[in-house]
Amino acid sequence: MRRFVRHFAALAAVSLLAPTFASARPIQAAPLADIDAFVENVRKTFNVPGIAVAIVKDGKVVHAKGYGVRKLGEATPVDEKTLFGIASNTKAFTCAAIAMLVEEGKLAWDDPVIKHVPGFLMYDAYVTREMTVRDLVTHRAGLPLGAGDLLYFPETDYTRAEIAHRIRFLKPSTSFRSAYNYDNILYLVAGQVIESVTGKSWDDVIRERIFVPVGMTASSTTYKAMLSGNVATPHAPMDGVIRPIAPMNFDNNAPAASINSNVEELARWAIVQLDGGSLESLKPGSKDRIFSAASGKQMWSAQTIQAVNDPPPGLEALRTNFAAYGLGWGLSEFRGYKVAAHTGGLPGYVSQVRLVPDLKLGVIVLTNQEVGVAFAAITSHVIDAYIGGGKTDWLAAYQALLAKRTGDADEVVKKAAAERAKGTSPSLALEKYAGTYRDAWRDDVTVTVEGGKLVMKFARSKQLVADLEHWHYDTFVARWRDRSLNADAYVTFQLKHDGTIEQVKMVAVSPATDFSYDFHDLLLVPVVEKKPK
């Protein structure tokens, strides 16, 4: 998931963009001379407890190392075998599995989804009929950004089948195939397609068809694997202080973001990708491959065109002429070289895999803190070193970007506070706001009065419990008791002419809130209990 990237991981998308007018320079002889010092500087500057970095070149791992600690307050270091949640970097694995099945004639990229998953339904009947397997993984279905993520984020107890069923209630924000809007939920359906044609779970297919032949013996697809062993503890800011948090169980949308891995094994994956599916670099003399070169080329071909915007001030060197999404990979260029890359973000983990096919170069950065500019600075620095790029100080540039984005978000929050209507009070007595509210795709949200204050609870998600503080008029602010969420939201009750509540809407307080908190997609209406006759 780009979540399935946390907010500042999303900032790192600009690291995929670069000018086409810059001429390629010769490869430097010793591009890694300062890598240890640079990564440590990045780690300390952005307050990241642990980072792992791998670099592959010409079919070989030239660097694989950990920096910092697995958990704040403990001395155990991160190494090349330390597991991290790789989040949306999972998507490339899901697409690779589909590509293998396409080669075997078990399905086609342009098969209708309903051919393999007959119960699949979108909000619009036309889209249901026309949606293809390719559409599931290219973010062009017409759904809003991150639509439906609240079904599994933060952690919920919905099953995969329940989540897939609720897609039919998600209203589109654009027409079908007319725009790029990143989503995670349709990758779940892609997993169902895999299960339908193989008779095996998505997890088993990934393990048997990718992990085993590539030699990724420590990698896994389940939450349980992150509860012990050589595992990096996730960390998140809580009211401005970085603290350890529990790993999130993402098993119910595994095909989008559930893989756990380390840089040692992701380096092997990167080599196979750069070799067009061949295992020869990993197993000299072997003619085995996991997918064909043609499939590799298709996965790195533009499927959905993205808008190109000027980069933020200070990062003008990232200007590009194109950006697109392929099949599980983001595509653009860096100093004239094509780049295939993806980021990933879950609570407490953000990461990036970035490949430069023409140079047979790959960089993998895994972190256990929610600040994407850290991995962006490292991957840009490494690739620049190999191509003999410009003299951009990537650490300083991303430090400035983070400061600006943080400052801009803080200004939005301050402005809202300044414009808050003073001296107002709720239209109703607090108990009149209490009740059960429902949106078709997200089930019940309850509001109760506890200790003279309103409390909001989302059914099926134990973390979404908030105290409602009055803001003004009939708007409250949901202050989540779990402060690691960093997702406080305005809650506005809209009244009917008779003073009863008609509906409730929510929107995040800060623009820095991760897009996977798609509160704004909810339209909550009171649940009226039918009286027995």
Secondary structure, 3 states (H helix, E strand, C coil): CCCCCCHHHHHHHHHHCCCCCCCCCCCCCCCCCCHHHHHHHHHHHCCCCEEEEEEEECCEEEEEEEEEECCCCCCCECCCCCEEECHHHHHHHHHHHHHHHHHCCCCCCCCEHHHHCCCCCCCCHHHHHHCEHHHHCCCCCCCCCCCCHHHCCCCCCCCHHHHHHHHHHCCCCCCCCCCCCCCCHHHHHHHHHHHHHHCCCHHHHHHHHHHHHHCCCCCECCHHHHCCCCECCCEEEECCEEEECCCCCCHHHHHHHCCEECHHHHHHHHHHHHCCCECCCCCCCCCCECCCHHHHHHHCCCCEECCCCCCCCCCHHHCCCCCEECCCCEEEEECCEEEEEEEEEECCEEEEEEEEHHHCEEEEEEECCCCHHHHHHHHHHHHHHHHCCCCCCHHHHHHHHHHHHHHHHHHHHHHHHHCCCCCCCCCCCHHHHCEEEEECCCEEEEEEEECCEEEEEECCCCCCEEEEEEEECCEEEEEECCHHHCCCEEEEEEECCCCCEEEEEEEECCCCCCCCCCHHHCCEEECCCCCCC
